[in-house]
């Protein structure tokens, strides 16, 4: 039970500690993946694609809005990616998967 609480606390920390632009980027990536998903059976691949899209969107945000050096940022992001804890990756995947499933369900009810 403590593992579930750890994951839940990590998801809450992700949502409450992110700035508004990051939350919007997360929502856009998950909503587009949920809208484009054909059937609920492809939730895993849609979640992975949404996570990759979110990573690319945050990278572009840093380059375009914060005028960061692209090559130095790519190297830094790669090293940060290699050091990610599995609990954090799982928490992001669960959060994205839930939003994608909700968007997909709403889309199927409306269309």
C-alpha positions as CSV (number, residue, x, y, z in Angstrom):
1,X,0.0,0.0,0.0
2,X,2.9,2.3,0.6
3,X,4.0,2.0,-3.0
4,X,0.6,3.2,-4.2
5,X,0.7,6.1,-1.8
6,X,4.2,7.0,-3.0
7,X,3.0,7.1,-6.6
8,X,-0.1,9.1,-5.6
9,X,2.1,11.6,-3.7
10,X,4.4,11.9,-6.7
11,X,1.5,12.6,-9.1
12,X,0.1,15.2,-6.7
13,X,3.6,16.8,-6.5
14,X,3.9,16.9,-10.3
15,X,0.5,18.6,-10.6
16,X,0.9,21.1,-7.8
17,X,4.6,22.1,-8.3
18,X,4.5,22.7,-12.1
19,X,4.0,26.1,-13.5
20,X,1.0,27.0,-15.6
21,X,2.7,26.8,-19.0
22,X,4.0,23.3,-18.2
23,X,0.5,22.2,-17.1
24,X,-0.9,23.5,-20.3
25,X,1.7,21.7,-22.3
26,X,0.9,18.5,-20.4
27,X,-2.8,18.9,-21.0
28,X,-2.3,19.7,-24.7
29,X,-0.1,16.6,-25.3
30,X,-2.5,14.3,-23.4
31,X,-5.6,15.8,-25.0
32,X,-4.3,15.5,-28.6
33,X,-3.2,11.9,-27.9
34,X,-6.6,11.1,-26.5
35,X,-8.4,12.7,-29.3
36,X,-6.4,10.9,-32.0
37,X,-6.5,7.5,-30.3
38,X,-8.7,5.1,-32.3
39,X,-9.6,2.6,-29.6
40,X,-9.0,2.2,-25.9
41,X,-6.7,-0.8,-26.6
42,X,-4.0,1.6,-27.8
43,X,-3.8,3.6,-24.5
44,X,-0.2,2.4,-23.8
45,X,1.2,3.6,-27.2
46,X,-0.8,6.8,-27.0
47,X,0.6,7.5,-23.5
48,X,4.2,6.9,-24.7
49,X,3.6,9.2,-27.7
50,X,2.1,11.9,-25.4
51,X,5.1,11.7,-23.0
52,X,7.5,12.1,-25.9
53,X,5.5,15.0,-27.3
54,X,5.5,16.6,-23.9
55,X,9.2,16.3,-23.7
56,X,9.6,17.8,-27.1
57,X,7.2,20.6,-26.2
58,X,9.1,21.5,-23.0
59,X,12.4,21.4,-25.0
60,X,11.0,23.8,-27.6
61,X,9.6,26.0,-24.8
62,X,13.0,26.3,-23.3
63,X,14.6,27.2,-26.7
64,X,12.0,29.6,-28.0
65,X,10.7,31.3,-24.9
66,X,13.7,31.2,-22.6
67,X,16.4,31.5,-25.3
68,X,18.4,28.5,-24.1
69,X,21.3,27.1,-26.0
70,X,19.8,24.1,-28.0
71,X,22.9,21.8,-27.9
72,X,23.7,22.4,-24.3
73,X,20.0,21.9,-23.4
74,X,19.8,18.7,-25.4
75,X,22.9,17.3,-23.6
76,X,21.5,18.4,-20.2
77,X,18.1,16.9,-20.9
78,X,19.6,13.7,-22.0
79,X,21.6,13.3,-18.8
80,X,18.5,14.2,-16.8
81,X,16.5,11.6,-18.7
82,X,19.1,8.9,-17.9
83,X,18.9,9.8,-14.2
84,X,15.1,9.6,-14.0
85,X,13.7,7.5,-11.2
86,X,11.2,4.8,-12.3
87,X,8.6,6.1,-9.8
88,X,8.6,9.5,-11.5
89,X,8.3,8.0,-15.0
90,X,5.4,5.7,-13.8
91,X,3.7,8.7,-12.2
92,X,3.9,10.8,-15.3
93,X,2.6,7.8,-17.4
94,X,-0.3,7.2,-15.0
95,X,-1.3,10.9,-15.1
96,X,-1.1,11.1,-18.9
97,X,-2.9,7.8,-19.3
98,X,-5.8,8.9,-17.1
99,X,-6.2,12.2,-19.0
100,X,-5.9,10.4,-22.4
101,X,-8.6,7.9,-21.3
102,X,-10.9,10.6,-20.2
103,X,-10.5,12.6,-23.4
104,X,-10.9,9.5,-25.5
105,X,-14.1,8.5,-23.6
106,X,-15.6,12.0,-24.0
107,X,-14.7,12.0,-27.7
108,X,-16.4,8.7,-28.2
109,X,-19.6,9.9,-26.4
110,X,-19.8,13.1,-28.4
111,X,-18.9,11.6,-31.9
